Amino acid sequence: MTLHPPPPPSISPSQMTLLRIVSTMAWSDGNLADEEVSVMLDQFSRLFAGDTSQQVALQDELRDYLMQNLPLEELVPKLTSPAERELVLKLGYQVISSSARTPGEDLINSEEAEAYARLVTLLDLPDDVVARVEQANDSAAPSSDHLIDQLAAGLKHFIQGQ
C-alpha cells in the first residue's frame, strides 16, 4: 500500500506554517488530546473559512495536518517577518502553558520547556520581546477554551494585518 500525502490545503502557506507550529508546540509533550484537536479545528476553520460548509470542509482538510508533528527546525525558517515570529512565540507559549497532563504536573512540563527553548532560539527574537510575550501570557492565565479564542484572535489580527 502506497501512502500519499494529504492534498494541499485551501489556506495560504503562511497560515499553514502558523497552524503547524502551534500544533507542533501542542505535540511537544507527546500528547495531543482529541478535545484540543476539535477546538483548534473549530477555531481555525472559523478564522480561515467564510461559511459553515466551507468551515466543515476545511476542518476535514486540516485534521491530517494537525496530526503531523513536524520539527520546529523545518517550520520556523518559513516565517517571513518579525511579526510572524512574535505571533508564533506568543501562540507557542500559550499552548504549552494552557494545561498540565495530570493534576500533579507542572503547568509547563520538561518536554514543553525544552520545545519552547528551541522555539525561542530558532525565532531569534530580542530578549525584551520574549520577556514581554511571556509576561503578558503569565498575567492572563487563560483557561483552555479562552486559550483557543486568544489563538484565533491573534491569528485573525495577524492575517488581517497582512
C-alpha positions as CSV (number, residue, x, y, z in Angstrom):
1,M,0.0,0.0,0.0
2,T,1.4,3.4,-1.0
3,L,1.0,6.3,1.4
4,H,0.0,9.6,-0.2
5,P,0.4,12.9,1.5
6,P,-2.8,14.9,2.0
7,P,-3.7,17.3,-0.8
8,P,-2.5,20.9,-0.4
9,P,-4.8,22.9,2.0
10,S,-7.0,25.7,0.8
11,I,-5.3,28.1,3.2
12,S,-2.2,30.1,2.4
13,P,1.3,28.7,3.0
14,S,1.8,31.4,5.7
15,Q,-1.4,30.4,7.5
16,M,-0.4,26.7,7.3
17,T,3.0,27.4,8.8
18,L,1.4,29.2,11.7
19,L,-1.0,26.3,12.2
20,R,1.7,23.7,12.1
21,I,4.0,25.5,14.5
22,V,1.1,25.8,17.0
23,S,0.3,22.2,16.5
24,T,4.0,21.2,17.0
25,M,4.1,23.0,20.3
26,A,0.9,21.3,21.4
27,W,2.6,18.0,20.5
28,S,5.8,18.8,22.4
29,D,4.7,16.8,25.5
30,G,3.9,13.8,23.3
31,N,0.1,14.2,23.7
32,L,-2.5,15.9,21.5
33,A,-5.9,15.3,23.1
34,D,-9.0,14.8,20.9
35,E,-10.6,17.8,22.6
36,E,-7.6,20.0,21.7
37,V,-7.8,18.9,18.1
38,S,-11.6,19.6,17.9
39,V,-11.3,23.0,19.5
40,M,-8.3,24.0,17.3
41,L,-10.1,22.8,14.1
42,D,-13.2,24.7,15.1
43,Q,-11.5,27.9,15.8
44,F,-9.0,27.8,12.9
45,S,-11.8,26.9,10.4
46,R,-13.9,29.8,11.6
47,L,-10.9,32.1,11.1
48,F,-9.9,30.7,7.6
49,A,-13.3,29.9,6.1
50,G,-16.3,32.1,5.4
51,D,-19.5,29.9,5.8
52,T,-20.4,26.8,7.6
53,S,-20.0,24.4,4.7
54,Q,-16.5,25.8,4.0
55,Q,-15.6,25.5,7.7
56,V,-16.6,21.8,7.8
57,A,-14.6,21.1,4.6
58,L,-11.6,23.0,6.0
59,Q,-11.8,21.0,9.3
60,D,-11.6,17.8,7.4
61,E,-8.7,19.2,5.3
62,L,-6.7,20.4,8.3
63,R,-7.2,17.4,10.6
64,D,-4.4,15.5,8.9
65,Y,-2.0,18.4,9.2
66,L,-2.6,18.8,12.9
67,M,-1.8,15.1,13.4
68,Q,1.6,15.6,11.7
69,N,4.3,16.5,14.3
70,L,6.9,18.3,12.2
71,P,10.2,19.6,13.6
72,L,10.3,23.2,14.6
73,E,13.7,23.4,12.7
74,E,11.8,22.7,9.5
75,L,8.9,25.1,10.1
76,V,10.4,28.3,11.7
77,P,12.6,29.2,8.7
78,K,9.4,29.5,6.7
79,L,8.3,32.5,8.8
80,T,9.0,35.7,6.7
81,S,8.6,38.6,9.1
82,P,9.3,39.6,12.7
83,A,5.6,40.0,13.3
84,E,5.1,36.3,12.3
85,R,7.9,35.3,14.6
86,E,6.5,37.2,17.5
87,L,3.0,35.8,16.9
88,V,4.4,32.2,16.8
89,L,6.2,32.9,20.1
90,K,3.0,34.1,21.7
91,L,0.9,31.2,20.4
92,G,3.5,28.6,21.2
93,Y,3.9,29.9,24.8
94,Q,0.1,30.0,25.2
95,V,-0.2,26.4,24.0
96,I,2.4,24.9,26.3
97,S,1.2,26.9,29.4
98,S,-2.5,26.1,28.9
99,S,-2.7,22.9,30.9
100,A,-1.0,20.1,32.6
101,R,-1.4,16.4,31.6
102,T,-2.0,15.4,35.1
103,P,-3.2,17.3,38.2
104,G,0.2,17.0,40.0
105,E,2.3,18.0,37.0
106,D,3.8,21.5,36.4
107,L,1.8,23.7,34.0
108,I,4.8,23.6,31.6
109,N,6.4,20.2,31.8
110,S,10.1,19.5,30.9
111,E,9.3,18.4,27.3
112,E,7.3,21.6,26.7
113,A,10.0,23.7,28.3
114,E,12.6,22.1,26.0
115,A,10.5,22.7,22.9
116,Y,9.8,26.3,23.9
117,A,13.5,26.9,24.5
118,R,14.2,25.5,21.0
119,L,11.5,27.7,19.5
120,V,12.9,30.8,21.2
121,T,16.4,30.0,19.8
122,L,15.1,29.4,16.3
123,L,12.9,32.6,16.3
124,D,16.0,34.7,17.3
125,L,13.8,37.5,18.7
126,P,15.3,40.2,21.1
127,D,15.2,39.2,24.8
128,D,12.8,42.1,25.6
129,V,10.3,40.8,23.1
130,V,10.5,37.3,24.6
131,A,10.1,38.7,28.1
132,R,7.1,40.8,27.1
133,V,5.3,37.9,25.4
134,E,5.9,35.6,28.4
135,Q,4.8,38.3,30.9
136,A,1.6,39.1,29.0
137,N,0.7,35.4,28.9
138,D,1.6,34.7,32.5
139,S,-0.6,37.6,33.7
140,A,-3.6,36.4,31.6
141,A,-3.6,32.8,32.8
142,P,-6.1,31.6,30.3
143,S,-8.4,28.6,30.5
144,S,-8.2,26.1,27.6
145,D,-11.4,27.5,25.9
146,H,-10.1,31.0,26.4
147,L,-6.7,30.0,25.1
148,I,-8.1,28.8,21.7
149,D,-10.1,32.1,21.5
150,Q,-6.9,34.0,22.1
151,L,-5.1,31.9,19.5
152,A,-7.8,32.6,17.0
153,A,-7.9,36.3,17.8
154,G,-4.1,36.6,17.4
155,L,-4.2,34.8,14.1
156,K,-7.1,36.9,12.9
157,H,-5.4,40.1,13.8
158,F,-2.2,39.0,12.1
159,I,-3.9,37.8,8.9
160,Q,-5.9,41.0,8.6
161,G,-2.8,43.0,9.0
162,Q,-1.1,41.3,6.0
